């Protein structure tokens, strides 16, 4: 779900000792106001909305098919990005390999969001969130096999084992969807690393800094909406006959796929990577708290142990030195897309 801890070059290019993003990178009065906010505020907003949206989606499952809710989320986010950023302009500014990345990211977003909802329909939100972030640690270990990352992997795997132990026999399909979503999240991080390191239109000054990543993300979201339509539109049709359900679905899209993604880009532009990775560890906890408050999903002691171990693993993991070479997966992906 995040363009997260693999954003090495992007973070080093836009983070300074003073920290703030230049106001010209986010045009207008709103941009100047945003540039003056502390960077942690972006992440905290993202953390709240990242699981608030899915929790609202789970409540909507009682009225609309799961894949229909996923389509409403993706389509409404695509419309929001289209109205705000007109991201189709990115297509003309992007090279052939860049276009393939945007296409790949769009397909991954469609699959990942749908798998997340299929898992959340069967498992507590805290469990799905913890399994999702196992991918972050696996990518870190693959990119840098240090003792610290091996410890992080052991903690995260132990946490996931504790979470799956009590429910695997009752909801095996839910765990299939959860781990498939985790795999999609790993691809999302790798592709997100690409767009976080790519500025389009830099030579002309059209799009630079964190807004470049937002525009490319918006273009991928349009592609995701097209990719999700064949298997999601039928399930979403009942919402079009109930205005309240439709507005609910739009709210899910804004909460899940617009606010968190935009604030993530702004946070990554100003927070050192190590700080961002540490704050990322708070997200499984945010999923647990949101599940309790919104869905009344009270975790057991074993659930809390599992989530705690995953949080420790995400906090401990290390992506390597700032400005270093991309991970093995990222290098392989670049070669694949560059042909």
C-alpha positions as CSV (number, residue, x, y, z in Angstrom):
1,X,0.0,0.0,0.0
2,X,3.0,2.4,0.5
3,X,5.8,3.8,-1.7
4,X,7.7,3.0,1.4
5,X,11.1,2.3,2.7
6,X,12.9,1.6,-0.6
7,X,12.9,5.3,-1.7
8,X,16.6,5.7,-1.3
9,X,17.5,8.2,-4.0
10,X,14.2,10.1,-3.7
11,X,14.8,10.7,0.0
12,X,18.4,11.9,-0.5
13,X,17.5,14.2,-3.3
14,X,14.7,16.1,-1.5
15,X,15.7,15.9,2.1
16,X,17.9,18.6,3.5
17,X,19.3,19.5,6.9
18,X,16.5,22.0,7.3
19,X,14.0,19.6,6.1
20,X,11.2,21.5,4.4
21,X,10.1,21.0,0.8
22,X,10.5,24.1,-1.3
23,X,7.2,25.8,-1.8
24,X,7.7,26.0,-5.6
25,X,7.5,22.2,-5.7
26,X,3.9,22.3,-4.6
27,X,2.5,25.4,-6.4
28,X,0.1,27.9,-4.9
29,X,-1.1,29.0,-1.5
30,X,-2.0,25.5,-0.4
31,X,1.5,24.4,-1.4
32,X,3.1,27.0,0.8
33,X,0.9,26.0,3.7
34,X,1.7,22.3,3.3
35,X,5.5,23.1,3.0
36,X,5.3,24.7,6.5
37,X,3.9,21.6,8.2
38,X,6.2,19.3,10.2
39,X,7.0,16.1,8.1
40,X,5.7,13.7,10.8
41,X,2.3,15.3,10.4
42,X,2.0,13.8,6.9
43,X,2.8,10.3,8.2
44,X,0.4,10.5,11.0
45,X,-2.4,11.6,8.7
46,X,-1.4,8.7,6.4
47,X,-1.4,6.2,9.3
48,X,-4.9,7.2,10.3
49,X,-6.5,7.0,6.9
50,X,-4.5,4.0,5.7
51,X,-6.7,1.6,7.8
52,X,-9.7,3.9,8.4
53,X,-10.6,3.4,4.7
54,X,-10.5,-0.4,4.8
55,X,-12.5,-0.5,8.0
56,X,-15.2,1.6,6.4
57,X,-15.0,-0.8,3.4
58,X,-15.5,-3.8,5.7
59,X,-18.7,-2.2,7.0
60,X,-19.8,-1.7,3.4
61,X,-19.4,-5.4,2.6
62,X,-22.8,-6.0,4.1
63,X,-24.4,-4.1,1.2
64,X,-22.0,-4.4,-1.7
65,X,-19.9,-7.3,-3.0
66,X,-16.3,-7.3,-1.8
67,X,-14.8,-6.9,-5.3
68,X,-17.5,-4.2,-6.0
69,X,-16.2,-2.2,-3.0
70,X,-12.6,-2.7,-4.3
71,X,-13.7,-1.3,-7.7
72,X,-15.5,1.7,-6.0
73,X,-12.3,2.4,-4.1
74,X,-10.0,2.3,-7.1
75,X,-12.4,4.1,-9.5
76,X,-13.2,6.9,-7.1
77,X,-9.5,7.4,-6.4
78,X,-8.8,7.5,-10.1
79,X,-11.5,10.2,-10.6
80,X,-10.0,12.2,-7.7
81,X,-6.5,12.1,-9.2
82,X,-7.9,12.9,-12.6
83,X,-9.7,16.0,-11.4
84,X,-6.8,17.2,-9.3
85,X,-3.6,16.4,-11.2
86,X,-4.7,15.4,-14.8
87,X,-2.2,12.5,-14.6
88,X,-2.7,11.4,-18.2
89,X,-0.2,14.2,-19.1
90,X,2.5,11.9,-17.5
91,X,2.1,9.5,-20.4
92,X,3.5,12.0,-22.9
93,X,6.4,12.9,-20.6
94,X,7.4,9.3,-19.9
95,X,9.8,7.0,-21.7
96,X,8.9,3.5,-23.0
97,X,10.3,1.8,-19.9
98,X,8.5,4.4,-17.6
99,X,5.2,3.7,-19.3
100,X,5.7,0.0,-18.7
101,X,6.3,0.8,-15.0
102,X,3.1,2.8,-14.8
103,X,1.2,0.0,-16.5
104,X,2.7,-2.6,-14.1
105,X,2.0,-0.4,-11.1
106,X,-1.6,0.0,-12.2
107,X,-2.2,-3.7,-12.5
108,X,-0.5,-4.3,-9.1
109,X,-2.7,-1.7,-7.5
110,X,-5.9,-3.3,-8.9
111,X,-4.8,-6.8,-7.8
112,X,-3.4,-5.7,-4.4
113,X,-6.5,-3.6,-3.3
114,X,-8.8,-6.4,-4.3
115,X,-6.8,-9.1,-2.5
116,X,-6.6,-6.9,0.6
117,X,-10.4,-6.6,0.7
118,X,-10.9,-10.3,0.1
119,X,-8.6,-11.0,3.0
120,X,-10.2,-8.3,5.3
121,X,-13.6,-9.9,4.6
122,X,-12.4,-13.1,6.3
123,X,-9.7,-12.0,8.8
124,X,-9.3,-9.3,11.4
125,X,-7.8,-6.0,10.0
126,X,-4.8,-6.3,12.4
127,X,-3.9,-9.7,11.0
128,X,-4.1,-8.6,7.4
129,X,-2.1,-5.5,8.1
130,X,0.6,-7.4,9.9
131,X,1.0,-10.0,7.1
132,X,1.1,-7.2,4.6
133,X,4.2,-5.6,6.2
134,X,6.0,-8.9,6.3
135,X,6.9,-8.0,2.6
136,X,8.8,-4.9,3.7
137,X,11.1,-6.9,5.9
138,X,11.6,-9.6,3.2
139,X,12.6,-7.0,0.7
140,X,15.1,-5.5,3.2
141,X,16.7,-8.9,3.8
142,X,16.9,-9.6,0.1
143,X,18.6,-6.2,-0.5
144,X,21.0,-6.3,2.4
145,X,21.6,-9.6,4.2
146,X,22.8,-8.2,7.5
147,X,22.4,-9.6,11.0
148,X,20.1,-6.8,11.8
149,X,17.8,-7.7,8.8
150,X,17.9,-11.4,9.7
151,X,16.8,-10.5,13.2
152,X,14.0,-8.4,11.7
153,X,12.9,-11.2,9.5
154,X,12.9,-13.7,12.4
155,X,10.8,-11.3,14.5
156,X,8.3,-10.6,11.6
157,X,8.0,-14.3,10.7
158,X,7.5,-15.1,14.4
159,X,4.7,-12.5,14.6
160,X,3.0,-13.8,11.5
161,X,3.2,-17.3,12.8
162,X,1.6,-16.3,16.1
163,X,-1.2,-14.6,14.1
164,X,-1.9,-17.5,11.8
165,X,-1.6,-20.2,14.4
166,X,-5.1,-19.6,15.9
167,X,-7.0,-19.0,12.6
168,X,-5.4,-21.0,9.8
169,X,-7.7,-24.0,10.2
170,X,-10.8,-21.8,10.3
171,X,-10.0,-19.3,7.5
172,X,-7.4,-20.8,5.1
173,X,-8.7,-18.9,2.1
174,X,-8.4,-15.6,4.0
175,X,-4.7,-16.3,4.6
176,X,-4.2,-17.2,0.9
177,X,-5.6,-13.8,0.0
178,X,-3.6,-12.1,2.8
179,X,-0.3,-13.6,1.6
180,X,-1.1,-12.9,-2.0
181,X,-1.7,-9.2,-1.0
182,X,1.7,-9.3,0.8
183,X,3.3,-10.4,-2.5
184,X,1.5,-7.6,-4.3
185,X,2.7,-5.1,-1.7
186,X,6.3,-6.2,-2.3
187,X,5.8,-5.5,-6.1
188,X,4.2,-2.2,-5.1
189,X,7.2,-1.2,-3.1
190,X,9.6,-2.0,-5.9
191,X,7.6,-0.2,-8.5
192,X,7.0,2.7,-6.1
193,X,10.7,2.9,-5.6
194,X,11.0,3.5,-9.4
195,X,8.5,6.3,-9.5
196,X,9.8,7.9,-6.3
197,X,13.2,8.1,-8.0
198,X,11.9,9.4,-11.3
199,X,11.1,13.0,-12.0
200,X,9.2,13.7,-15.2
201,X,9.4,17.0,-17.0
202,X,12.3,18.1,-14.8
203,X,14.0,19.7,-17.8
204,X,11.1,22.0,-18.4
205,X,10.2,22.6,-14.8
206,X,6.7,21.2,-15.3
207,X,6.7,18.5,-12.7
208,X,9.4,18.1,-10.0
209,X,9.9,16.9,-6.5
210,X,7.2,15.0,-4.6
211,X,4.5,16.1,-7.0
212,X,6.1,14.1,-9.7
213,X,5.6,10.9,-7.7
214,X,2.0,11.9,-7.0
215,X,1.3,12.5,-10.7
216,X,2.8,9.2,-11.7
217,X,0.8,7.5,-9.0
218,X,-2.3,9.2,-10.3
219,X,-1.6,7.9,-13.8
220,X,-1.2,4.3,-12.5
221,X,-4.5,4.7,-10.6
222,X,-6.3,5.4,-13.9
223,X,-4.8,2.2,-15.3
224,X,-5.8,0.3,-12.1
225,X,-9.4,1.5,-12.6
226,X,-9.4,0.0,-16.1
227,X,-7.7,-3.2,-15.0
228,X,-10.2,-3.7,-12.1
229,X,-13.4,-3.0,-14.1
230,X,-13.9,-6.5,-15.7
231,X,-14.0,-8.3,-12.3
232,X,-15.3,-5.4,-10.1
233,X,-17.9,-3.4,-12.0
234,X,-20.7,-6.0,-11.7
235,X,-20.4,-6.2,-7.9
236,X,-20.4,-2.4,-7.7
237,X,-23.7,-1.9,-9.7
238,X,-26.0,-2.1,-6.6
239,X,-24.2,1.0,-5.2
240,X,-25.4,3.1,-8.1
241,X,-29.0,2.5,-7.1
242,X,-28.3,3.6,-3.5
243,X,-26.7,7.1,-3.2
244,X,-25.7,6.5,0.4
245,X,-23.7,3.4,-0.6
246,X,-22.2,5.1,-3.5
247,X,-21.0,8.1,-1.4
248,X,-19.7,5.5,1.1
249,X,-17.7,3.8,-1.6
250,X,-16.3,7.2,-2.8
251,X,-15.3,7.9,0.8
252,X,-13.5,4.6,1.0
253,X,-11.5,5.5,-2.1
254,X,-10.5,8.9,-0.9
255,X,-9.6,7.6,2.6
256,X,-7.7,4.6,1.3
257,X,-6.1,5.5,-2.0
258,X,-5.8,9.3,-2.2
259,X,-5.0,10.8,1.2
260,X,-2.5,8.1,2.4
261,X,-0.7,8.0,-0.9
262,X,-0.4,11.8,-1.3
263,X,0.8,12.3,2.3
264,X,3.2,9.4,2.0
265,X,4.9,11.2,-0.9
266,X,5.1,14.4,1.0
267,X,6.5,12.6,4.1
268,X,9.1,10.7,2.2
269,X,10.4,13.9,0.6
270,X,11.2,15.4,4.0
271,X,11.9,12.5,6.4
272,X,15.2,10.6,6.5
273,X,14.7,7.0,5.3
274,X,15.5,5.5,8.7
275,X,12.9,7.7,10.4
276,X,10.3,6.9,7.8
277,X,11.0,3.1,8.1
278,X,10.7,3.4,11.9
279,X,7.4,5.2,11.6
280,X,6.2,2.5,9.1
281,X,6.4,0.1,12.0
282,X,3.4,1.9,13.6
283,X,1.1,0.9,10.8
284,X,0.2,-2.7,12.1
285,X,-0.5,-1.0,15.4
286,X,-2.8,1.5,13.6
287,X,-4.6,-1.4,12.0
288,X,-5.2,-3.1,15.4
289,X,-6.5,0.1,17.0
290,X,-8.7,0.9,14.0
291,X,-10.1,-2.7,14.1
292,X,-11.0,-2.3,17.7
293,X,-12.6,1.2,17.4
294,X,-14.4,0.9,14.1
295,X,-15.1,-2.8,13.8
296,X,-15.1,-4.0,17.4
297,X,-12.4,-6.6,16.5
298,X,-10.9,-7.1,20.0
299,X,-7.5,-8.8,19.7
300,X,-6.5,-11.7,21.9
301,X,-3.2,-11.8,23.8
302,X,-1.7,-14.0,21.0
303,X,-2.9,-11.5,18.4
304,X,-1.2,-8.7,20.3
305,X,2.0,-10.7,20.6
306,X,2.0,-11.4,16.8
307,X,1.4,-7.7,15.9
308,X,4.0,-6.6,18.4
309,X,6.6,-9.0,16.8
310,X,5.8,-7.7,13.3
311,X,6.1,-4.1,14.6
312,X,9.5,-4.9,16.1
313,X,10.7,-6.5,12.8
314,X,9.6,-3.5,10.7
315,X,11.3,-1.2,13.2
316,X,14.6,-3.2,13.3
317,X,14.9,-3.7,9.5
318,X,17.5,-1.6,7.6
319,X,17.4,-0.8,3.8
320,X,21.1,0.0,3.6
321,X,23.0,3.3,3.4
322,X,21.2,6.3,2.0
323,X,21.9,6.9,-1.6
324,X,23.0,3.3,-2.0
325,X,22.3,1.0,-4.9
326,X,18.8,-0.3,-5.3
327,X,18.0,-3.8,-4.1
328,X,18.6,-6.9,-6.2
329,X,14.9,-7.0,-7.0
330,X,14.8,-3.3,-8.1
331,X,17.9,-3.8,-10.3
332,X,16.4,-6.8,-11.9
333,X,13.1,-4.9,-12.4
334,X,14.9,-2.0,-14.1
335,X,16.6,-4.4,-16.5
336,X,13.3,-6.1,-17.3
337,X,11.5,-2.8,-18.0
338,X,14.4,-1.3,-19.9
339,X,14.5,-4.4,-22.1
